Amino acid sequence: TMEDEIDLQTQAAAFVDSPAPAPIPAPVSEPAMAMATAADATTAAAQAALSDMMGDAPLCDTCGHITVRNGSCYKCLNCGNSLGCS
């Protein structure tokens, strides 16, 4: 009947509008923590090396991308342009 359809639609709408339960986080094992710490250390070392190469680097005058030191020059990793070479 029409009333049954309305009841079913009301129940379906209440179900769809109900908040989803919060996800339960999985426990982290010690090897996973050690791997995360090693990855963090590797990332920090890579960022320190890039910081040394790009600390005083100008922007590329062709494309505007940051450049990296290439000997006594700067090279754009985006377009390949060289800057500051004498």
C-alpha positions in Angstrom: 0.0 0.0 0.0 0.9 3.6 -0.2 1.4 3.9 3.5 3.9 1.0 3.5 5.9 2.6 0.7 6.0 5.9 2.7 7.2 4.0 5.8 9.9 2.2 3.8 11.1 5.5 2.3 11.1 7.2 5.7 13.2 4.3 7.1 15.6 4.5 4.1 16.0 8.2 4.5 16.7 7.8 8.2 19.4 5.2 7.4 21.1 7.3 4.8 21.1 10.4 7.0 22.5 8.6 10.1 26.1 9.4 10.9 28.7 6.8 10.0 30.4 5.0 12.9 34.0 6.2 13.5 36.6 3.8 12.1 38.6 1.8 14.6 42.3 2.3 14.2 44.5 -0.7 13.8 47.2 -1.2 16.4 50.7 -0.4 15.1 53.3 -3.0 15.6 56.9 -2.3 16.7 58.4 -3.2 13.3 56.1 -0.8 11.6 57.1 1.9 14.0 60.8 1.2 13.3 60.1 1.3 9.6 58.3 4.6 9.9 61.2 6.1 12.0 63.7 4.9 9.4 61.6 6.5 6.6 61.3 9.7 8.5 65.1 9.8 9.0 65.7 9.2 5.3 63.2 11.9 4.3 64.9 14.4 6.7 68.3 13.6 5.2 67.0 14.1 1.7 65.3 17.4 2.6 68.5 18.6 4.3 70.5 17.8 1.1 68.0 19.6 -1.1 68.0 22.5 1.3 71.8 22.8 0.9 71.5 22.7 -2.9 68.5 25.2 -3.1 69.0 27.4 -0.1 70.2 30.4 -2.2 68.9 29.3 -5.6 67.1 31.9 -7.7 63.9 31.3 -9.6 64.3 30.3 -13.3 63.9 33.4 -15.5 62.3 31.3 -18.2 59.6 29.3 -16.4 59.7 30.6 -12.8 60.5 27.2 -11.3 63.1 26.9 -8.4 66.6 26.1 -9.6 69.3 23.9 -8.0 73.0 24.4 -7.8 75.0 22.8 -10.7 78.6 23.5 -10.0 79.0 27.3 -10.1 75.7 27.7 -12.0 72.1 27.1 -11.3 70.0 24.7 -13.4 66.2 24.6 -13.7 64.9 21.1 -13.2 61.7 22.1 -15.0 62.9 23.5 -18.3 66.7 22.8 -18.2 67.7 26.5 -18.4 71.1 27.4 -16.8 71.6 30.6 -14.8 74.5 32.5 -13.3 77.3 30.9 -15.3 80.1 33.1 -16.2 
